[in-house]
Amino acid sequence: MKQLLRILLAAIGILGIVAVAAVVYVTTFLDPEDFKPRLTAVVEEHTGLHLALEGPITWSFYPRLGVSVEQARAWLPEQPEDEASFAAINRAEVSIAFAPLLRGEIAIDGLTLDGMRLNLERDEEGEGNWEPLVERLAERSDEKAQTVLAPASAGPNADAGSLSVVLNIASVEVRGADIRFRDMQRQALWRMQSLNISGSNVNPVSPFPLKAMFTLTRHNRLDAEVLERTPDLTSDVDLETRIRLKLGEDRVVLENTRLTTRTRMDAEGEPQQLNLRAAEIVAHLEEKQLSVIEGVLETGLQNAEKWQGSLALALAFGLESDWEAQTAQLKDLQLTGPDGLRVSGHLNIEQMLDAPRYRGQITAAPFTLRPWLSRTGVELNTANEAALSDIAMTSPIEGDAEQVSLPRLSLVVDDSTFTGELSAALDGTRVAFDLEGDQLNLDHYLAGPTTAQQASRGFLRKAIAQSSETLLPQAWFSELSLDGALSVERLLLGGLTFENTRLQLQGEEGEHRLSGFESRFYGGELNASGRLDARERIMEWALAPSVSNVQAGALIEALGEETSPLRGRLNADGELTSRGNSRDALISNLNGQVNARLDEGAILDINISQQMCELVAQLEGEGTLRDWHADTRFERFDATLQVRNGIISSDDLLITLPGINVNGEGELDFNSRNFDTQANARLVDTADAACSVNPRLQQLPLPVRCEGNLGDDHTQWCRFDRDAFQTAVVDLLRNEAGSRVTEELEERVGGSLEQLDEHLGKGAGQELREGIRRLFN
């Protein structure tokens, strides 16, 4: 036993002495510089690259056996050597495990690259300078690859198969690499700086850990670096994964991948963080296919100007893509975020590299839209503070890199439900829709606090009491192309109800038309057309409304929220224009004309004919025995309203009653909200007159004056114009009796009219009655 032990120890000693002697011989008597010509020849033969080894080649013996090369550069075929090299390294080192050499195996213990530089370019035709190199490498056979692996020390006639290469690299490190990509086709310069890659136990059988860190920048012009411009994009990237090299199956698998990026779009901007997690990423190299299993994309978006803190979004997905067929399927999409955001669906993408097109399905569970609008810079000030707080939708989705379409949309907005189709350009320059809805209360989405405060003061006062802030985003409308159709069973606007409403909108590059607006409107019909020109600095508006057979009573009650004093069927049409983009500007520049007529009309709960006849009878010293209707039915109500710079005026107001004509004039200033109107009622002797009339009384008007402000109490608006009536009576009597009674008559009439103000329609002063009877009989 002792003898056997001595033999084993002696054998080990001899092997150790041989190994040490071999290493001493190699490192002492063989000059690594002698291998430079062979190395450069091998590289050029197999890759076509022109290699220049400017630094020394050195052996390393401790702590491991290896070789290192310093300051190496390579140029592409036909590339002048006075240009920047295609590739370069400061130092490369390969170390080999010593023990496997004794078994005839080459086991790479470590691989290190310091200061690697790579210059990639793509010309204007889209061809990359690396493509010929890739094609040449692809042409090399496995046998020639084995020849490359044969060590130089084996001599030029060595059998490459006499040594087996064990691919199990204990350590791989790439430090401080710099990769540039000049894209002349898109006039962009990409740069990957401070690239560090580390891996351990690299082998083709089992997974091994891999880490990478680098900074990615992009300039939007090729000479930006020469001009010392700040990058247009800077992103810090950190990758950690476990990689499995299934080279026999031509697959690469990444397990438990974590990718983190922090991106700045400008030097002063907040970094936008994005994290990608995936249980498994599989790349089929030969088939050019990529799949992602249980992927999760998380973001932490920052915008210091529009919201505080970061906006956390998470997108769960699965991916199956075929780069050769240019297709991809995004499966099991689940987007979640704050304020109840939950969107699910799937997408199929075609022509992914050339001209991407996609189609799929998208569903959004109910969520609150208001805070999302606030994050985009839109601050809502709506009459209903809960407006846009309940949004949900589902639809197929399709589109490309320029537009998106929802062809069968089901949309819920608060209490409204719409169906139809909606499409838009991704840059916001085109919008098209064709939607049908059950109801829409636009009052909920109009200006807030002012509308709420004015809600009980009537439509007209509400409409002109709003703030003067900008109404429309003119910059957007000036470029917008619009094609829209909307049908709503019940539409509420300004306290008014529109039924079975249908509108058509068309526009091109800022010139928009309301080609049709049709609606059932309080028992009648409302039609309108209009135009909006947003191309010039000041927006121009035009509107041509028309109503027919509208129930005036119901409309007045809706406008003023009080019991209507009138009934009848209103017919009106007109043409209006204005300029500006605020309520104040639109009101100040409002011009046009409106023609109005009221058919089958009546003033309710008062009979003016009765009161006029009773007044006449009292003036005549008689009474009336007729049975009177409770309302004043009039035969005609016409008016032409002229609008000039926000002031509405009319000088031809005409109301015809049986035996009575009412003529009036007046104006309403929308700017100040002040109004002043005058009307005169006169007795006329017609076939259907309510009572017989003294011819002289036909000349006597009954004047009424209405003046004030729309903000005042409406009960104080109108009054009997005593001064005008007194003047009319005096003028009439003066014409009949001459100037001899002027002073006395004025005094008598003035005193009697004090009572007339209190008892108009019931009686008048005895002195006034007797004086008029003496003159008129």
C-alpha positions in Angstrom: 0.0 0.0 0.0 2.8 2.4 0.8 4.5 1.5 -2.5 1.3 2.4 -4.4 1.0 5.7 -2.6 4.6 6.5 -3.5 3.9 5.7 -7.1 0.7 8.0 -7.2 2.5 10.9 -5.6 5.4 10.5 -7.9 3.1 10.5 -10.9 1.4 13.7 -9.7 4.7 15.3 -9.1 5.9 14.4 -12.6 2.7 15.8 -14.2 3.0 19.0 -12.2 6.7 19.4 -13.2 5.7 18.8 -16.9 2.9 21.4 -16.6 5.0 24.0 -15.0 7.8 23.3 -17.5 5.3 23.7 -20.4 4.0 27.0 -19.1 7.6 28.3 -18.4 8.6 27.3 -21.9 5.6 29.0 -23.5 6.0 32.2 -21.6 9.8 32.3 -21.9 10.7 31.1 -25.3 7.6 31.9 -27.4 7.1 35.6 -28.3 3.4 36.5 -28.6 4.2 39.2 -31.1 5.0 36.4 -33.6 1.3 35.6 -33.7 0.1 39.0 -34.9 0.4 38.3 -38.6 -1.5 35.1 -38.1 -4.3 36.7 -36.1 -4.8 39.5 -38.5 -4.8 37.0 -41.4 -7.4 34.8 -39.7 -9.7 37.8 -38.9 -9.5 39.1 -42.5 -10.1 35.7 -44.0 -13.2 34.9 -41.9 -14.7 38.4 -41.6 -13.2 40.6 -44.2 -12.2 43.2 -41.6 -8.7 44.8 -41.7 -7.3 44.3 -38.3 -4.5 46.5 -36.8 -3.0 45.3 -33.5 -1.3 48.5 -32.3 -0.6 47.3 -28.7 1.3 44.4 -27.3 0.1 40.8 -27.0 1.0 39.5 -23.6 0.8 36.2 -21.8 -0.5 35.9 -18.3 0.4 33.1 -16.0 -1.0 34.0 -12.6 -3.6 33.8 -11.3 -4.8 32.2 -14.6 -3.4 31.2 -18.0 -4.4 33.7 -20.6 -3.5 36.2 -23.3 -4.4 39.8 -23.7 -4.4 42.2 -26.7 -4.3 46.0 -26.4 -5.2 48.8 -28.7 -6.8 46.9 -31.6 -8.7 48.5 -34.4 -10.6 47.1 -37.4 -11.9 48.6 -40.7 -14.6 47.3 -43.0 -13.6 46.1 -46.5 -13.0 49.0 -48.8 -13.1 51.4 -45.9 -10.2 53.9 -45.9 -7.9 53.5 -42.9 -7.8 57.3 -42.4 -11.4 57.2 -41.4 -12.7 56.3 -37.9 -12.4 52.5 -37.5 -15.5 50.4 -37.7 -14.6 48.7 -34.4 -11.8 49.2 -31.8 -10.9 48.0 -28.3 -8.5 49.3 -25.7 -7.9 45.9 -24.2 -9.1 42.3 -24.7 -8.2 39.4 -22.4 -9.0 35.7 -22.6 -8.0 33.4 -19.8 -8.1 29.6 -20.0 -8.6 27.1 -17.2 -5.3 25.2 -16.7 -6.6 21.8 -15.5 -8.8 21.1 -18.6 -5.8 21.5 -20.8 -4.3 18.4 -19.2 -7.5 16.5 -20.4 -7.2 17.9 -24.0 -10.0 20.5 -23.4 -10.1 24.2 -23.8 -12.2 25.8 -21.1 -12.4 29.6 -21.2 -12.2 30.9 -17.7 -12.7 34.5 -18.4 -13.4 37.0 -21.2 -12.9 40.7 -20.8 -13.3 43.6 -23.2 -12.3 47.1 -22.1 -13.2 50.3 -24.0 -14.9 48.7 -27.0 -16.0 51.1 -29.7 -18.3 50.4 -32.6 -19.4 52.8 -35.4 -22.6 51.7 -37.2 -24.1 53.7 -40.1 -27.2 53.4 -42.3 -27.2 55.3 -45.5 -30.1 57.2 -47.1 -31.2 54.1 -48.9 -31.5 52.2 -45.6 -28.5 49.9 -46.0 -26.3 49.4 -43.0 -22.5 49.3 -43.1 -22.6 46.1 -40.9 -24.7 44.1 -43.4 -21.8 42.8 -45.6 -20.0 41.7 -42.5 -23.0 39.8 -41.2 -23.6 38.1 -44.6 -19.9 37.0 -44.8 -20.0 35.5 -41.3 -23.2 33.7 -42.2 -21.5 32.0 -45.1 -18.8 30.4 -43.0 -19.2 26.7 -42.4 -18.9 24.9 -39.1 -15.7 23.3 -40.2 -14.0 26.7 -40.8 -15.3 27.8 -37.4 -13.6 24.9 -35.8 -10.3 25.9 -37.6 -10.6 29.3 -36.0 -10.9 27.7 -32.6 -7.6 25.7 -33.1 -4.8 27.3 -31.1 -2.0 28.9 -32.9 0.5 26.9 -30.9 -0.8 23.7 -32.6 0.7 24.9 -35.8 -0.8 25.5 -39.2 -1.3 21.8 -39.9 -2.9 20.9 -36.5 -6.1 18.9 -36.4 -8.7 21.2 -35.0 -10.6 18.2 -33.7 -7.8 17.0 -31.6 -8.8 19.6 -28.9 -12.4 20.0 -27.7 -13.7 23.4 -26.7 -15.7 23.5 -23.5 -18.0 26.6 -23.7 -18.3 27.3 -20.0 -17.0 30.8 -19.3 -16.7 31.5 -15.7 -16.8 35.3 -16.2 -17.6 37.6 -19.1 -17.2 41.3 -18.7 -17.6 44.2 -21.2 -16.5 47.5 -19.6 -16.9 51.1 -20.9 -18.2 50.2 -24.4 -19.3 53.0 -26.7 -21.6 52.2 -29.7 -22.6 54.9 -32.2 -25.3 54.6 -34.8 -25.6 57.3 -37.5 -29.0 57.0 -39.3 -28.8 59.2 -42.4 -32.2 58.0 -43.5 -33.8 59.6 -40.5 -31.1 62.2 -39.8 -30.6 60.9 -36.3 -27.6 60.0 -34.2 -28.0 57.3 -31.5 -25.2 56.5 -29.0 -24.9 53.8 -26.4 -22.4 55.0 -23.8 -20.8 53.5 -20.7 -22.0 50.1 -21.7 -21.2 47.5 -19.1 -22.1 43.8 -19.4 -21.3 41.1 -16.9 -22.2 37.4 -16.9 -21.0 34.3 -15.0 -20.9 30.6 -15.8 -21.8 31.4 -19.4 -22.7 28.1 -21.1 -25.1 26.7 -23.8 -26.9 24.3 -21.5 -28.2 25.9 -18.3 -29.4 29.4 -17.5 -26.8 31.9 -16.3 -27.2 35.4 -14.9 -26.6 38.5 -17.1 -26.5 42.2 -16.3 -26.2 45.2 -18.5 -26.1 48.9 -17.9 -25.7 51.8 -20.3 -26.8 55.3 -21.2 -28.7 55.8 -24.5 -28.8 59.2 -26.2 -30.4 60.5 -29.4 -29.7 63.6 -31.4 -32.2 64.7 -34.0 -29.4 66.0 -36.3 -26.2 64.3 -37.4 -23.9 67.2 -36.5 -25.3 67.8 -33.1 -22.3 66.4 -31.3 -19.9 68.5 -33.3 -22.1 71.6 -32.4 -22.1 70.4 -28.7 -25.8 70.2 -28.6 -27.6 68.7 -25.7 -29.2 65.3 -26.6 -32.8 65.3 -27.5 -33.3 62.1 -25.5 -31.2 60.6 -22.7 -32.1 57.3 -21.1 -30.4 55.3 -18.4 -31.0 51.6 -19.0 -30.5 48.8 -16.5 -31.1 45.1 -17.5 -31.0 42.0 -15.2 -32.0 38.6 -16.4 -31.1 34.9 -16.6 -30.3 33.7 -20.1 -30.5 30.2 -21.6 -28.6 29.7 -24.8 -30.4 26.9 -26.6 -28.2 27.0 -29.7 -29.1 23.6 -30.8 -32.7 24.7 -31.2 -31.6 28.1 -32.4 -33.3 29.8 -29.5 -32.4 32.2 -26.7 -34.6 32.4 -23.6 -34.5 35.2 -21.0 -36.0 34.2 -17.7 -37.2 36.6 -14.9 -36.2 39.6 -16.9 -36.1 43.1 -15.2 -35.5 46.1 -17.4 -35.5 49.6 -16.0 -35.2 52.9 -17.9 -35.1 56.5 -16.8 -35.6 58.8 -19.8 -35.4 62.6 -20.2 -36.7 64.3 -23.3 -34.7 67.4 -22.5 -32.0 68.4 -20.0 -34.4 70.3 -17.7 -37.2 67.8 -17.8 -38.3 65.3 -15.2 -37.1 61.7 -15.8 -39.8 59.4 -17.0 -39.3 55.9 -15.5 -40.4 52.7 -17.2 -40.0 49.1 -15.8 -40.5 45.9 -17.8 -40.9 42.6 -16.1 -41.4 39.3 -17.9 -41.5 35.7 -16.7 -40.0 34.5 -20.0 -38.9 36.1 -23.2 -38.1 33.6 -26.0 -36.3 34.6 -29.2 -36.3 32.1 -32.2 -33.3 33.3 -34.1 -33.8 31.3 -37.3 -37.5 32.0 -37.6 -37.1 35.6 -36.3 -39.8 35.1 -33.8 -40.2 36.7 -30.3 -42.6 35.9 -27.6 -43.2 37.4 -24.1 -44.9 35.4 -21.4 -46.5 37.2 -18.4 -45.1 40.6 -19.3 -45.8 43.7 -17.1 -44.8 47.2 -18.2 -44.9 49.8 -15.4 -44.4 53.5 -15.7 -43.8 56.4 -13.3 -44.6 59.4 -15.5 -43.6 62.9 -14.2 -45.0 66.3 -15.2 -44.1 69.0 -12.7 -46.3 71.6 -14.5 -49.5 69.6 -14.5 -49.5 67.3 -11.6 -47.7 66.5 -8.4 -45.7 63.3 -8.0 -45.5 60.5 -10.5 -48.3 58.9 -12.5 -48.2 55.1 -12.0 -49.6 53.0 -14.8 -49.2 49.2 -15.3 -49.8 47.2 -18.5 -49.9 43.4 -18.3 -49.6 41.6 -21.6 -48.5 38.6 -23.6 -46.7 38.9 -26.9 -46.3 36.6 -30.0 -44.4 38.2 -32.9 -42.9 37.1 -36.2 -40.4 39.6 -37.5 -40.1 38.0 -40.9 -43.9 38.0 -41.5 -44.0 41.4 -39.7 -46.9 40.4 -37.4 -47.5 40.6 -33.7 -50.2 39.6 -31.3 -50.6 41.4 -28.0 -52.7 39.2 -25.8 -54.5 39.5 -22.5 -53.9 43.3 -22.3 -54.7 44.8 -18.9 -54.0 48.5 -18.3 -54.5 49.8 -14.8 -54.0 53.2 -13.2 -55.3 55.7 -10.7 -58.9 57.0 -10.5 -60.4 53.6 -11.4 -58.6 53.2 -14.8 -59.0 49.6 -16.0 -58.7 48.9 -19.8 -58.5 45.4 -21.3 -58.3 43.9 -24.8 -56.1 42.5 -27.4 -54.3 43.7 -30.6 -53.1 42.1 -33.8 -50.5 44.0 -35.7 -49.5 43.6 -39.4 -46.7 45.1 -41.5 -45.1 45.9 -38.2 -41.8 47.2 -39.7 -42.9 48.8 -43.0 -46.4 50.4 -42.4 -47.9 49.1 -39.1 -51.6 48.3 -39.1 -53.5 47.0 -36.1 -56.9 45.7 -35.1 -58.4 44.2 -32.0 -60.8 44.9 -29.1 -60.7 47.4 -26.3 -62.9 47.7 -23.2 -62.7 50.4 -20.5 -64.5 49.7 -17.2 -66.2 52.7 -15.6 -63.7 55.3 -14.5 -63.5 59.0 -13.7 -62.3 61.2 -16.6 -62.0 64.5 -14.8 -58.6 64.0 -13.1 -57.2 62.6 -16.4 -58.2 65.8 -18.2 -56.6 67.8 -15.4 -53.3 65.9 -15.9 -53.4 66.9 -19.6 -53.8 70.6 -18.6 -57.6 70.8 -19.1 -59.2 72.2 -16.0 -62.9 71.6 -16.0 -65.4 74.2 -14.6 -68.7 72.5 -15.3 -72.2 73.3 -13.9 -72.4 69.7 -12.7 -69.4 69.0 -10.6 -69.9 65.3 -11.3 -69.8 65.6 -15.1 -67.4 63.2 -16.8 -67.1 61.2 -13.6 -68.5 57.9 -15.0 -67.0 56.9 -18.4 -67.1 53.4 -19.9 -66.7 52.0 -23.4 -66.1 48.9 -25.5 -65.4 48.7 -29.2 -63.3 46.9 -31.8 -60.2 49.0 -32.6 -58.2 49.4 -35.8 -55.8 51.8 -37.2 -52.2 52.5 -38.2 -49.4 54.8 -37.3 -51.4 57.9 -38.2 -55.0 57.2 -37.1 -57.2 55.1 -34.9 -60.8 54.0 -35.4 -63.5 52.6 -33.1 -65.9 51.2 -35.7 -68.6 49.7 -33.4 -68.4 51.9 -30.3 -70.6 51.6 -27.2 -69.9 54.6 -25.0 -71.3 55.6 -21.6 -70.9 59.2 -20.5 -72.5 59.7 -17.1 -76.3 59.3 -17.8 -75.9 59.1 -21.6 -75.3 56.1 -23.8 -74.0 56.3 -27.4 -73.4 53.8 -30.1 -71.8 54.2 -33.5 -68.3 54.8 -34.8 -65.5 57.2 -34.0 -62.1 57.8 -35.6 -59.3 60.4 -35.3 -55.9 61.2 -36.5 -53.3 60.6 -33.8 -51.9 64.1 -34.2 -55.4 65.5 -33.6 -55.8 67.1 -37.1 -58.8 65.0 -38.0 -61.9 63.8 -36.2 -64.9 61.8 -37.6 -67.9 60.3 -35.9 -71.4 59.0 -36.4 -73.1 58.4 -33.1 -76.6 57.8 -31.8 -77.5 58.5 -28.2 -80.5 58.2 -25.9 -80.0 61.6 -24.0 -77.4 64.3 -23.5 -77.6 67.1 -21.0 -75.1 69.7 -22.3 -75.9 72.0 -19.5 -74.0 69.7 -17.2 -70.8 70.3 -19.3 -71.1 74.1 -19.7 -69.4 76.7 -17.5 -69.9 76.0 -13.9 -70.4 78.4 -11.0 -71.8 81.3 -13.0 -74.3 79.0 -14.7 -75.3 77.5 -11.3 -75.9 81.0 -9.8 -78.0 82.1 -12.8 -80.0 78.9 -13.0 -83.2 80.5 -11.7 -83.0 83.7 -13.6 -84.1 82.6 -17.1 -82.3 81.4 -20.2 -81.6 84.8 -21.7 -80.0 86.1 -18.6 -78.0 82.9 -18.2 -76.8 83.0 -21.7 -75.2 86.5 -21.5 -74.0 86.2 -17.9 -71.2 83.8 -18.5 -67.5 84.5 -18.3 -65.6 85.9 -21.2 -63.0 83.2 -21.3 -62.0 81.6 -24.6 -64.7 79.3 -25.8 -62.9 77.1 -28.3 -59.2 76.0 -28.8 -58.7 78.0 -32.0 -55.2 76.7 -32.8 -56.7 73.2 -32.9 -59.8 74.2 -34.9 -57.6 76.1 -37.4 -56.0 72.8 -38.5 -58.9 70.4 -37.8 -60.7 68.4 -40.5 -64.1 67.4 -39.2 -66.8 65.0 -40.4 -69.4 64.3 -37.8 -73.0 63.2 -37.4 -74.9 63.0 -34.0 -78.4 61.8 -33.3 -79.8 62.2 -29.8 -83.3 61.3 -28.7 -83.4 63.9 -26.0 -80.9 66.9 -25.9 -80.9 69.5 -23.1 -79.2 72.9 -23.7 -79.7 76.1 -21.9 -82.7 74.7 -20.0 -84.4 73.9 -23.4 -85.3 70.4 -24.5 -84.6 69.2 -28.1 -86.1 65.9 -29.2 -85.1 63.6 -32.0 -82.1 65.8 -32.7 -79.8 65.2 -35.7 -76.8 67.4 -36.6 -74.2 67.2 -39.3 -70.8 68.8 -39.1 -68.2 69.1 -41.9 -64.9 71.0 -41.9 -61.6 71.1 -43.6 -58.4 72.8 -42.3 -60.2 75.3 -40.1 -63.4 76.1 -42.1 -66.3 74.3 -40.5 -70.0 74.0 -41.4 -73.1 73.0 -39.5 -74.7 71.7 -42.6 -77.8 70.5 -40.8 -79.5 70.7 -37.4 -82.9 69.2 -37.1 -85.0 68.7 -34.0 -88.5 68.5 -32.7 -88.9 71.6 -30.5 -91.8 72.2 -28.2 -94.5 70.9 -30.5 -92.8 72.3 -33.6 -89.6 72.0 -35.5 -86.2 73.7 -35.3 -83.7 73.8 -38.1 -80.4 75.6 -38.4 -77.3 75.8 -40.4 -74.1 77.6 -39.7 -70.4 78.2 -40.3 -67.2 78.7 -38.3 -64.0 80.0 -39.9 -61.0 79.5 -37.6 -58.4 80.1 -40.2 -57.9 83.8 -39.5 -56.6 85.5 -36.3 -60.2 86.3 -35.3 -62.8 83.5 -35.6 -65.9 84.2 -37.7 -69.3 82.7 -37.0 -72.5 82.5 -39.0 -75.9 81.0 -38.0 -79.2 80.7 -39.8 -81.9 79.4 -37.4 -85.5 78.6 -38.3 -88.4 77.5 -36.1 -91.9 76.6 -37.2 -95.1 75.9 -35.3 -93.4 76.0 -31.9 -95.7 76.3 -28.9 -94.8 79.7 -27.6 -96.2 79.1 -24.1 -94.1 76.0 -23.5 -91.0 77.7 -24.9 -91.5 80.9 -22.8 -91.9 78.8 -19.6 -88.7 76.9 -20.5 -86.8 80.1 -21.1 -88.0 82.0 -18.0 -89.1 79.1 -15.7 -92.3 81.0 -15.0 -95.9 80.6 -16.2 -96.2 81.9 -19.7 -98.5 84.9 -20.3 -98.9 83.9 -24.0 -99.9 81.0 -26.2 -99.6 80.5 -29.9 -97.4 78.9 -32.6 -94.2 80.7 -33.2 -92.6 80.9 -36.6 -89.3 82.6 -37.1 -86.2 82.7 -39.2 -83.1 84.7 -39.5 -79.4 85.1 -40.3 -76.8 86.1 -37.7 -73.1 86.6 -37.8 -70.4 87.4 -35.2 -66.6 87.5 -34.7 -64.4 86.4 -31.8 -63.8 83.6 -29.4 -65.3 84.7 -26.1 -68.9 85.4 -25.0 -68.2 89.1 -24.7 -66.7 89.3 -28.2 -69.5 87.3 -29.8 -72.2 89.4 -28.1 -70.5 92.7 -29.1 -70.0 91.6 -32.7 -73.5 90.0 -33.1 -75.2 91.2 -36.3 -78.1 90.1 -38.4 -81.9 90.0 -38.7 -84.7 87.8 -37.4 -88.3 87.7 -38.6 -90.9 86.5 -36.1 -94.6 85.7 -36.4 -97.0 84.2 -33.8 -100.1 82.4 -35.2 -103.2 81.4 -33.2 -101.9 83.6 -30.4 -103.5 84.8 -27.2 -102.5 86.7 -24.1 -103.7 84.5 -21.2 -105.8 85.5 -18.2 -106.5 89.0 -19.3 -108.8 90.4 -22.0 -107.3 93.7 -23.3 -110.3 94.2 -25.6 -112.6 94.0 -22.6 -110.6 96.5 -20.6 -110.3 98.9 -23.6 -114.0 98.7 -24.3 -114.9 99.2 -20.6 -112.6 102.2 -20.5 -114.3 103.6 -23.6 -117.7 102.9 -22.1 -116.7 104.7 -18.9 -115.4 107.6 -20.9 -118.7 107.7 -22.7 -120.6 107.3 -19.5 -122.0 104.0 -20.4 -121.5 100.3 -19.5 -121.0 97.0 -21.3 -123.3 93.9 -21.2 -121.2 91.5 -23.4 -119.8 88.2 -22.1 -116.0 88.4 -22.4 -113.5 85.5 -23.0 -110.9 85.2 -20.3 -108.0 85.6 -22.7 -107.0 88.1 -25.3 -106.9 86.4 -28.7 -105.0 88.3 -31.3 -105.1 87.9 -35.0 -101.6 88.8 -35.8 -98.2 89.2 -34.1 -95.3 90.3 -36.4 -91.9 91.7 -35.7 -88.6 92.2 -37.5 -85.6 92.2 -35.2 -82.5 94.0 -36.3 -79.2 93.1 -34.6 -76.4 95.5 -34.7 -73.2 95.0 -32.6 -75.0 93.2 -29.9 -78.1 95.5 -29.8 -81.4 94.1 -30.8 -84.0 96.6 -32.0 -87.4 96.6 -33.7 -89.5 99.5 -35.0 -92.3 97.5 -36.6 -93.7 95.4 -33.7 -97.4 94.8 -34.6 -100.1 93.0 -32.6 -103.7 93.0 -34.0 -106.6 92.3 -31.7 -110.3 92.5 -32.6 -110.9 96.2 -32.6 -107.4 97.0 -31.3 -104.0 97.5 -32.9 -100.7 97.5 -30.9 -97.6 99.1 -32.5 -94.3 99.1 -30.7 -90.6 99.7 -30.9 -87.6 99.3 -28.7 -84.2 97.7 -28.2 -82.2 95.4 -26.0 -78.5 95.9 -25.5 -76.9 92.5 -24.9 -73.7 94.2 -23.8 -75.1 96.1 -20.9 -78.3 93.9 -20.6 -80.4 97.1 -20.6 -83.6 97.4 -22.6 -86.2 100.1 -23.4 -89.4 99.4 -25.4 -92.6 101.4 -26.0 -95.9 100.2 -27.3 -99.2 102.0 -28.1 -102.6 100.3 -28.2 -105.2 102.0 -30.4 -108.9 101.3 -30.9 -109.9 100.6 -34.4 -113.4 100.3 -35.9 -113.4 97.0 -37.8 -116.1 94.5 -38.6 -115.0 92.2 -35.7 -114.4 95.0 -33.3 -115.0 94.1 -29.7 -117.1 97.3 -29.2 -118.3 100.4 -31.0 -115.7 103.1 -31.0 -116.1 106.8 -31.2 -114.1 107.9 -34.2 -112.3 110.5 -32.2 -111.1 107.8 -29.7 -109.4 105.9 -32.5 -106.7 108.6 -32.3 -106.1 108.1 -28.6 -103.2 105.6 -27.8 -102.8 103.6 -24.6 -99.0 103.7 -24.1 -97.0 101.1 -22.2 -93.3 101.4 -21.5 -90.9 98.6 -20.5 -87.4 99.5 -19.5 -84.7 98.3 -17.1 -82.0 95.7 -16.8 -82.4 91.9 -17.2 -80.9 91.5 -13.8 -83.7 93.5 -12.2 -86.9 92.2 -10.8 -89.2 91.6 -13.8 -92.3 92.8 -12.0 -90.8 96.3 -12.2 -90.0 96.2 -15.9 -93.3 97.5 -17.4 -95.7 100.3 -16.5 -98.5 102.4 -18.0 -96.8 105.5 -19.5 -98.9 108.2 -17.8 -96.9 111.1 -19.2 -97.2 109.8 -22.7 -101.0 109.2 -22.3 -101.5 112.6 -20.8 -99.6 114.2 -23.6 -101.7 112.3 -26.2 -105.0 113.3 -24.5 -103.9 117.0 -24.4 -102.8 116.9 -28.0 -106.1 115.4 -29.1 -108.2 117.9 -27.1 -106.0 120.8 -28.2 -106.6 119.8 -31.8 -110.3 119.7 -31.1 -110.8 122.7 -28.9 -107.8 124.9 -29.7 -105.4 126.5 -27.3 -108.1 128.2 -25.2 -108.3 125.3 -22.8 -104.6 124.2 -22.9 -103.6 125.2 -19.4 -106.8 124.3 -17.7 -107.0 120.9 -19.5 -103.5 119.9 -18.7 -104.2 120.6 -15.0 -107.4 118.6 -15.0 -106.0 115.7 -17.0 -103.0 115.5 -14.8 -105.1 115.2 -11.7 -107.4 112.6 -13.1 -104.6 110.4 -14.3 -103.5 109.9 -10.7 -106.6 107.8 -10.3 -106.3 106.3 -13.8 -103.0 104.7 -12.8 -104.7 102.9 -10.0 -108.0 101.9 -11.7 -107.1 101.6 -15.4 -109.8 99.5 -17.0 -112.3 100.0 -14.1 -113.0 103.7 -14.2 -111.5 107.2 -14.6 -111.9 110.5 -13.0 -115.3 112.2 -13.4 -113.7 115.5 -14.4 -111.7 113.8 -17.2 -114.7 111.9 -18.4 -117.0 114.9 -18.6 -114.4 117.0 -20.3 -113.8 114.4 -23.0 -117.5 113.8 -23.5 -118.1 117.6 -24.1 -115.4 117.7 -26.7 -116.3 114.5 -28.5 -120.1 114.7 -28.7 
